[in-house]
Amino acid sequence: MVDVKDRWALVTGGARGIGRLVSLFLAERGCNIIVQSRKKEHADKVKSEIEALGVKCVAVEAELSDLSAVEAMLKEIDALGVTVDIVMNNAGMQIAYRTDYLKTPADDYTTSFLINTTAPMMICYHFVPKMIENGFGRIVNTTSGIALEPEQAGYSASKAALNKVTIDLGSKLQGSDVLINLADPGWCRTDLGGPNAPNAPESSIPGVVVGAFVDDGKSGRIFGSGLFYDMSLEEAVEAAEKMNSPY
């Protein structure tokens, strides 16, 4: 199992909801955190919580639908002079629930793909070469199990695309110590999931973070949080490493 102590992790959407839980989970294990949110001040509370755990934290901002803002954020992270070993692409947006789904506007797709597919992959493409050069890296892209709901077409299509490109990229990294996998937190009561979701955000732990800790050279898997309910991290890693890649 990977020891994350003294490493640096970028957590997008890390100021609230599941992203906040991921940030704190890693920080509790000695990992330094870069928290992305739309505005730096949104991360003030979680930054204080992380630093209280005795690790370092830096807040960065970017509107993920604006690719120039994503590029500026990546340059800011590079300027920190730290090695980003772990990327948790947690941020996402459910643009709308279209009861009259046959009137779904084109903007649902364009906005959803920018935030849920393009931005996380631009982040991946930025850090993967550095990880290969350093001989280590872990990337976890957050996906969704939503299916058979045309009411959420933009969101579900963008997450299906994220699955595809993550798995395809993972095939090129297979057998190395740079791993890229997917995590499905399930339907949780967050700003994205809404108040009627059946699961508490805490139920996504450790499933959404297990991809940062696996140490078996396998990429391209989808770690559904439901598979790891009530497990310790050690138990979750052992179970995750028994899962095969899709190649």
N, C-alpha and C positions, 0 to 999 in steps of 0.2 A: 504494500500500500504506500502511496506517495506521502512523503512528509512535506507539508506546505509551509512549515515554519521558516520565516525570513524570506519567503518568496513574495512576489508581487502579483496580484490578481486585478484585472479590470472587470468590474461588474456593471453592465449597463442596466439602467432602471434600478439601480441599487439603493435608492433612497427610501423606497416604500414597498409594501406588499411582499411578495416572494423574493424580490431582489434584495430587500433589506434583510430578510432572514438568511439569504445566501451570504451576504456581506458579513453578517455577524457570525455565522457558522464558520466561515473561513478565518475570520479574525480571532475567534476563540481558540483556534489551532495555530495561532502565531503568524498568520499570513497578513501581509500589508495589503491595503485595499485602495484601489482607485475607483471611486464611485462616480458613475455618469448619471446625470439627470438633465432635464431640460434647462434648468437654471441652477447655478451652484448653490444658491441659498436654500434650495429644496433639500439639499443634503446636509444641512447644518446639524440636524438632530442625530442622524445616523453617524455622521463624522465624529461627533462627541462620544457616542456610544462605542464606536470602534476604538478610538484613541484611549478610552477608559480601560480597554482590554490590554493596553500596553503595546500596541502595534501602531504603525504609521498609516495615515489615511490622507488621500488627496482627492478633492472634489473637482470634477471637470463637467462642462456643460456642452450639450449639443442637441439640437432639434433633429431627430433622426430622419425626418422627411426631407431635410435640407442637406444634400450630399456635400455641399461646400462647408457646412458646419461640422459634418462628420470629419472631413479632411482637416479642418482647423483643430478639432479635438485631438486627432491622432498626432498632429505636429506638436501640440501642447504636451501630450504624454511622452513623446520622444524626447522633448526638451527636459524632462525630469531627470534623464540620465539613469533610469532604473531599467532592469530587465523584467519585462512582463512575461511571466511563465504560464499564467492561467488567464483565459478569457471566458467569462460567463456572459454570453449574449442573452440576457434575460428580458430586456425591454421589448415590448410589443404593443400593438394597438388593435382592438376590435372596433372597427370604424363605425359599424351600425348593425342593428338587427332589423332586417327588411321583411316585415310581415307580408307585404306585397312584393315578393321576391322577383317577380317578372318585370318589375320596374327598377331593379337594381341599377344605379347610375355607374357610369364608367369610372368616376372618381373613386368609388369604393375599391376598385382594383388597383388603380395607380397609386393611391395613398397607402393602401395595405402593403403592396409590394415594396414600396420605398422603405417603409418602417420595418416590416417583418421579414423581408428577404434581402433586398439590396444592401441596406445599411449594415446588417450583421455580416454579410459576406464581404463587404468592403473592409470591415474590421478584421475578418479572418485573413483576407489576402494581404493585409498590412503586416500582421504579426506572424503568420506561418513561416515566411522566409527567415525571420529572425530566430524563430524557434528551431527550425532545421539547422541553422548555423550554430546555435547553442547546444543542440543535441537533446533538447527537452521542451515539451510544451503540452498543455491540455486546453482544449476548447470544448465548451458545451453550448450548443445552440438550443434554445427553448422552443419546442414545437407544441402542437395541439392535436388531440385525438378527435376533434370535431369531425363528424361525418354525417352525410345524408341530411344536411341542413342548408338548403339553398338560401335560407334567410341570412346566412353568414358567409356568402360566397366569396367576397373579397378576402376576408380573414382566412377562411379555410384554404382557399387556393394559394394564398401567399405562404402559409405554413407548409402545405404540400410541396410547394416549390423549394422551400428551405430544406425540407427533408431530402429532396432529390439532389440538390447541389452539395449538401453536407455529406451525404453518402458517397457521391461521386468523388468529391475531394478526398474523403477518407480512404478511398481505394488507392490513392497515390501515396498515402502515408502509412499504409498497412505494414506492420512489422517494425516500425521505427518507434522512437520514444516521443514522437509528436502525435498525439491522439486527438481526434475530433469526433465527438458523438453528439447525440440529441437527448434532450430530457423533456418528458411530458408531465407537467405537474398535476394534471387532472383539473377538474372544474372546481376552482377555489373561490372563496369569498374575498375577492380583491376588487380594486377599482375596475379592473378589466372584467373579472368574472361576475361581478354584481353581488348583491346581498342575498340572492336566492340560491346561490351555488350550494351544493351539499357538503362541501369539504372546507375545513378551516385551512388557511394558508400553511399552518405548521405541519399539516399532513403531507405536504410535498417534500419535507425533509426526512430522511437523507436522499431521497430519490433524485431530486434536481441537482444535487451536488456530487453524486457518486462518480460522475464522469471526470471530475477533477482529481480523483484519488485512485482510479484504476491504474494498474501498472502491468498490463499484459500485452501491449503492442497492438491491440485491436481497435479499429475505428469503424464508424458507420452504424453503430447500434442506436436504438431508441430505448432509453431507460424510462419506463413508465413508473411514476411514483407509487402507484398502487401495488407494484411488485415488491416494494420495500417498506411498506407500512410497519411501524413498530420494531423495525430492525435497528440495531446499533450500526454505526458507520462501518465497523469492521465486518459485520455480518452482511451489510449491503454490498460492500466491495467484493467480498467472496462470492456472493450471488451474481453480481454484475460480471465478474470475470469468467463466469461459466457460460455467459451468453455469447453466441457466435456472431461474427460479422456477416453481413448479407452477401458477400462476394462468392 
